[in-house]
Amino acid sequence: MNAFTQEATAQPPKSGAAGAAQFAGWDSRKYNYYKPKGRHATHYEDVTVDVQPDPKRYLLQDFIISFPDGTPTYSETWTAAKSSDWHQFRAVDEEWERTHYQRQSTICGMIGSVVENARRAGAPKRLDRTWVKVLEQYLGAYKHAEFGLGMATMHAQRYGYTQMINSAILTNSSYKLRFAQDLTLYLAELALDLPDINLDLGKQHWLENPAWQGTREAVEAINGATDYLEKYFAVNLVFEPLVAELVRSGFFMQVAAAQGDFTTPTVISAAEGDYQRNLANTAELVHILVQDPTHGAHNRALFNRWLEEHGKRALAAARQLQPMWSLPHHKVAQFPEALNRALERVRSITAELGLDLPAELKA
């Protein structure tokens, strides 16, 4: 081997092709440009962290696209909350596109099987007649609340400053919209065996029944908020425990079996599982912001104000729903007990996050 050949062999070929450069970690199949939450990066982090760019981190210039008024593609000013590092948040459920689709598909399959088996066994025709009216009018009305929460979080997810925040809010929206669809399809399935059911009555009750007007006001107030984080906060830390869980588990899941209905609780149980994931993600984000070394005090005051504003509406909405508990023939649950459980739920959530419970919610 001559000197020319030896020199050519010792030096790696120069190339501009992707992967040609050799640097620390160049042959690793794991991303190492970000700091994982745990000792090792998870698949969720690999496909989520920094997917949405941030000029403060890896870009040499600002966003290449801005709104006509100069607002960048994503802005920290789209919420009144402040953070020393928006990228610190990781969703507790570590859900991303593939796992989300898998879970949604599993839930839809489970509900479809339950409803199909119930129809095959003739279960709808054995339901208490009064209970059928409750499903027709009140479950039919409640699906509009779920749809409203889904639309609020759908709007909110566009404005989150990082992909991790956006993904958590987006899956939240997807769960809400899927459950609204679950209820719509479930009632339509009942109508196949109970042709007297009027599927339009739910919307009529949502718009006209005094019992639902407080709920409508609370949902519309959430949708009307201009701060994306306020929407996320109000949905999961205020409305869900005070109104949504009150209706789902405090009424339908408690009362249905006594009316000969074992299908409705199964359909609704999926939403209860959804909420546990959404609550965990929201609480994690709020905890990080409340404990922020620079902006913690500001965020705590802000969240307390949101809690008071949306808490008043949610509590009023919950109290207006009391007549629903008197409708079934077999009364196995009482409204005061259900409301007390809802209030205790809010107290527990706010205490863990270090927030101040408004006087109205302490009673």
N, C-alpha and C positions, 0 to 999 in steps of 0.2 A: 504494500500500500504506500503510495507516494505521499509527500507532504500536503499536496493540494486535496487529495482524497481524505486524509486524516482531518484536515481543518473543516472540510464540508460535513464530515460525519459528526464532529464534535458540536457544531453549531446547529440548533434547530432551524428549520426553514422559516423564513419570514412570510407571513401571510396576513391578509386583512379579513380572511374568512371567519365567520362566527366560530368560536371555540378554539381558534388557533393560538390565542394568548394563553400562557401558563402562569397562574398566579396562585396565591394561597387559597386552597379549596376549589381549584379549577376542575378537579376530577370528581368532586362530590355531587351526589344526586340530591342533596338537600340545599335549600336556600340558607345563606348565612349572612345576609345583608341587614337583617332585623334582629332585635332581641326578643326571643320567645318568652311567653309568660312563665313557663315551667323550665325545667332543666333542658328539655329537648323540644324542638318545634313540632307541632302537630300538623297533620294533613290540612286541617281547617285553617291554620295560620299560613301555611304555604300557599293556599289558593285565595286567601282573603287579604292578608296584610299588604298594604301599599298597592293594591290593585288600582285603587283610586289615587292618583298622584297628589303630592303636596309640594309646592315650590320650596317650602322650608326644609325639605329633607333631601331629595335627590335630584331636583331639577336645577339647571343652571340659569333658567329664565323663569318668568312668571307663566301663568296659564296662557296658552296661545289663543284661546277663545275667551271673550268676555261679553257681557251684556252691553247694550248700547250706552247705558249710563256709566260704564266703566267697572261695574261689579264683576268680579272674576267668576269662573265656572263654578267654584265652590268657595264659600266665604265663612269665616268664623263668626261674622256678625249676624248670621241668620238665626242665632239664638242669643238670648240675654245671658245664658250661662257662660262661664269662662273656664278655660282649662289650660294648665301648663303643658299638657301633652295629650291631645285628643287621641293619639294613636295607642294609648295605654289600654284602652278598653278591648276586651275579648268577650265574645258571647259565651255565656256559661254552657249553653247546649251545643256550642261549636257546630252550629248548623250552617251548611253551605248548599249550593245548588243541588248537587246529587243527593245528599242525605235528606234535603227538604222534600224533593220530589218522591223519594222512596217512602218517607213517612206519610206524606199526603196520600199517596197511592194506597198504602196499607190501611189508612183510616177509611178511605172511600170504599175499599173492598170489604172491610169489616162491617160498615154500616149497611152496605148493599146486601151482604149475606144475612144479617140480622133481619132486615125488613122483608127480604124474600122468604126466609123461613117462617116469619110471623104470618105473612099472607098465606103461605102454603098450609099452615096449621089453622087458618081461619080466625086468627087472633083479633083482627080489627072488628069483626062482626060481634065479638063478645064484649067489646068495650062498653062501659057505662055510658048511657046516652048523654047525660049531663057533662061527662068528661070529654066526650067528642066535641061538644060546644066550646069547652075551655080550650081544647087544642085548636079548633077552628078559628076562634077569635083572639085568644091570648098568645098562644105559641105563634100563630100567624102574624100577630102584631110584633112580637119580640124579634122576629127575624130581621125586621127593619132596623132595629137598634144595632144588631150585629153588623149589618151591612154598612151602617153609618160609621161605626168604629173602624171597619175595614177601609172605608174611603178616607177617613182622617189619617190613618197611618200610611196609606198609600201615598197621600200627598206629602206627609212628613218625611218619608224615606228619601225623597229626592234631595233634601237639603242638608242631610248629615255631612259632616266634614270629612269623615273617613269611611272606607269601605266596610269596616267592622260595624260601625254604627248603622250605616245604611242597610246592611244585610240583616241585622237583627230586627230593625223596624219593618223591613220588607217582608220577612217571614211572618212577623206578627200580623201584618195586613193580609197576607195570603191565608193564614189560619182563620181570620175573622170572615173573609169573603167565602172561604170554603164552607164554614159552618152555616152562614146564611143560606148558601146553596143547599147544604144538607137538609136544613129545615124545610126549604121550599120543595125539594124533591120528596121528602118524607111525607109531607102533607098531601102532595099530589098522588103518592102511592096509596095513602089512606083513602083518597077520593075514588080510587078504582074499585074498592070494596064497599065504600060508603058514599054512594052517588049524591046523597043529600048535602054533603059538605060543600059550602060556598067558599072557594079559595080566595075570593076577593074581600071577604069580611075582615081578614087580618089587616089589610091596608086601611080599610075604613075605620077600624078600631084605633089603629096607630094615628090616624089623622083627626079623629073626632072624639074618641072615648076619653073623658077627663082623667081617668087613671093613668093614661100614657103620656099626657101632655108635659109633665115634669121630666119624664125620660127623654122626650123629644127635645125639650129645651136644653137638657144637659148634653145630649149628643150633638146638637147643632152648635152649641157654644164651643165644644171641642173642635168641631170642624171649622169654626170661624176664627180660631186662634191663628195668629200669623207666625208664631214661634214653633218650629218643628219639634223642639224638645218639650215644649209645654204640652203639645198634643200627645206625645208618647208618655209623658208623666201622667197626664190626666186620665188617659185610657187605662193604664195598668195599675196605678197606685191609688186612684180615686174611684172612677166609675166601675171598674170591674169588681172590686171587693164590695162596694156599697150597693150596686144595682144589679150587675150582670150575674154575679154568684148568688145573690139573693133570689133572683128569678130562676136560675138554672138548678142549683143544688138546694136552695132554701125552699123552693116550691115544687117544680116539676119532678125532680129526682126523689123528693121526699114523699110526694103525694100520689104519684102515678100508680105505683103497685097496688095501693088500696082500691083503685078504681078498675082493677083488672088489666092494667097497662104495664107490660114489662118491656116494651120495645122503646118507648120514648126515653126512659132513663139511659138506655144504651146509646142512643143517638146523641144525647146531650153529654154523656160522659166524655166523648171525644173533645168537646170544647173545654171541659174542666182540665183535661190533660194539656191542651194547648196553653191554657192560661198559666199553668205552673211553669212552663218554659218561658213564656213572655214575661212573667213576673220576675223570674230569676235574672233574666237579661236586663230588664229595666232597673232592678234593685242594684245590680252590679255597676251599671253606668252611673246611677245617682250616688252610690257610695263613693265611687272614685272622685266625682266632682265635689261632693261634700267634704271629702278628706284632702282635697287639693291643697298643697302647702301654701300656695299664693292666693288662690281665689276661693278657698273653702267657705269663709264667712259670707262672702257675696252670694255664692250659690245656695247656701243654707237659707239665707233670707229670701232669696228668689223662690225656692221650692216651698217654703212656708207660705208665701203669698199665693202661689198656685194651688196649694193644698186647701187654703181657706176659700178661695174663689170657686173652685170646682167642687169642693166638698159641700158647700151650701146647696148647690144645685143638685148634686147627687143624693144628698140626704133628703131633700124635698121630693125628689123623684121616687126614692124608695118608699117614703111614707104614703105617697099617693097610690101606690100599688097595693095597699092593704086590702081593698075589696076582693082581690083575686083569691085570697086565702079562704073566703067564705063561699066560693062557688061550688067546689066538689061536694058530692053527696057524703062521702066518707072523709071526715076532717081529721087527718092524722098529724097535721102540723099547724102551729099557731104563728101568726105574723109577728107578735112581740118577740118570741124566741128567735125567729129567723133574723129579725132586724138586729137583735142584740149580738148574734153571732157575726153578722156583717160588720157591726161597729167594732167588735173585738178584733176582727181580722185587720181592719184599718189601723187600730191602735198597735197591733203587733208589728205590722209592716213599718209604720212610721217610727216606732221605738227602735227597731233594728237599724234604721237609717239615720237616727239622731235628729229627726225632724220634730217640730212642735205641733202637736195636734190642736186644731182650732177648738174653741170652747163648745161649738155646736156638736162636735163629734165626740166629746167627752161624756155627754149625758147618757 
